[in-house]
Amino acid sequence: MKTLKEFSKGLNSQVEIMNEKTKGVIDEIIGKCVTVNDYEFMSGDDGEFVVFTCKEIPDVFYFGSKVLTEGLKKCDEGGYGEEIRSEGLPIKLVKKKSKKGREYTGVEYYPEA
């Protein structure tokens, strides 16, 4: 069982992987190949979203886009969560435009470097 001090630190951040890490800006990793090595889901005003970390930047966490949240949710439901946490999941976040011209952040899984 966690001590009260350990438990209370988690109250502010909601998910454990955010503890002891700095919040990153997703634009810093757009267009770069990174390896997701941990993730958790949080509920917010706009529904559920993913919080994730990358092997290449271990002291930083990021809030994921809707597309990444949906992809990691499917991986999690498919039973790949532990494999992602132990082996990592290579991704590349890319800016895309929808058919209606809205910009969003897409995901390439196992991108070519």
N, C-alpha and C positions, 0 to 999 in steps of 0.2 A: 504494500500500500504506500502511496506517495505521502510525503509529509505535507502539512498544511501549506508551507511555503512553496513547494513544488506545484501543488494543486492550484494555489491561488494565482501563480504566474500564468497558468493556462486560461484563466478566466477572461483576461483581456484580449487574448489573441484568438480564442475559439478552437483552433486546431494546433496540435502539438508541433508539427513541423515548422511552424512560424516562430516558435520559441528560440531565443538566442540567435536569430537570423535577422538580416536587414531586408526590408521590402524593396524588391527590384522593380525597375520600370521595364515593361514588356518590350518597348521599342528598342531597348539595348540589345535584345537577342533576336530581333526580327532579321531574317535573312542569314542567320548563322546556324550551323548544325550543332545541336546540343543534345544531351542525353538525360531524359527524365529519369530520376532515380528514386523519387518518392512523391506521393501526392495524397491529398485528402480532399473531401468535399465539404463545402460550407453552404449554409443557407443565407441568402441576402434578400434585399428588397425586390430584386428581379428574378428570384428563384435560386436554384442551386448552381454553384460554380466551383471550379477546381482551384486548389492552391497547390503549387508544385515546386520541386527543387530540381536542379540540374547538377550532374556530376562535375561538370567543368567549373561551376561557380558555387561551391558548397555552402558558403555563408549567406546566401541570398535565397529568398522565396519569391515566387511570382503568382499573380492572380491570372488564371487562364481565361481565354476567350470562350464564347459559347461553343464554337466548333471543337476546341480542344477538350472542353468539359464533356461534351457528348461523346467524343472518341474515347477518352479515358474511362468514362462511365461504362461504355460497351466493353472495353478491355476488362474492367473490374467485374462486370456481370458475367463475362466469359471465363473467369477464373484465372486471368493473367496478372493479377495484382502483385502477387509474390514474385513472379518472374521479372516484372518491371522493377520491383524494388531490389532484387538481387542482381539482375543482368543489365538493367537499364533499357530504355526505349528511345532510340535515336529519332529526333524530329527536327524539322525546320519550319519555323513560323514564317508565313509569307502574307503580304498584303494582297488582297484580291478585291474585285468589284463584282457586286451582284448584278443580275440582269436589269435591276432597276437603278443601277449606278451607285448604290451604297457601298462604301469601303468596309471591309471586314478582315479579320485575321484568320487565314486558313492554315492548315497543317499538312505538311508532307511527312509521312512516316517512312523511316529508313531511307532518307534522302541520299542522293548521290552527292558526295562531297565536291 
